[in-house]
């Protein structure tokens, strides 16, 4: 039997709408409504895990899911940039932003590098690969990027070239140490007869 990991990105929040580094705020009303509409569209998982952030917990709840917060699946720690817009940071620290976006090992914000995030998620994937059945993970978009980068053996520099829209599904399935990717499926609203 193969192992299937279904990643669901969180619903929209004000920081996402303003291109601001996530600062712990809740999902917005539109995000809650869309997640509730999609609640019946996911296959029943054997287990549910989530990033330990408010928007992932709230998205899971709106989808009708409960599960364990998993620190290894936490979002990228952007240090002192948290809560600021990318434009504001780029205006104040253009060289730092350029370094951060081009060097996966760089962490000019004092937080975590993209490389460190990818390595942390890779360790979690190793433990997940050994299981069987279906795991659903409501996780931050950067965790989805890191999982895809690592599962496909791509260099961490690819990380920023992967877009993960809100409330989308990305699937990995694997057996014998190999992952296959199925990505970017929107959560479908079930038909009502």
Buried (B, 14 or more C-beta within 10 A) or exposed (E): EBBBBBBBBBBBBEBBEEEBBBBEBBBBEEBBEBBBBBBBBBEEBEEBBBBBBBBBBBBBBBBEBEBEBBEBBBBBBBEEBBBBBBEBBBEEBEEBBEBBBEBBEBBBBEBBBBBBBBBBBBEBBEEBBEEEEBBBBBBBBBBBBBBBBBBEEBEBBBBBEBEBEBBBBBBBBBEEEEBEBEBBEEBEEEEEE
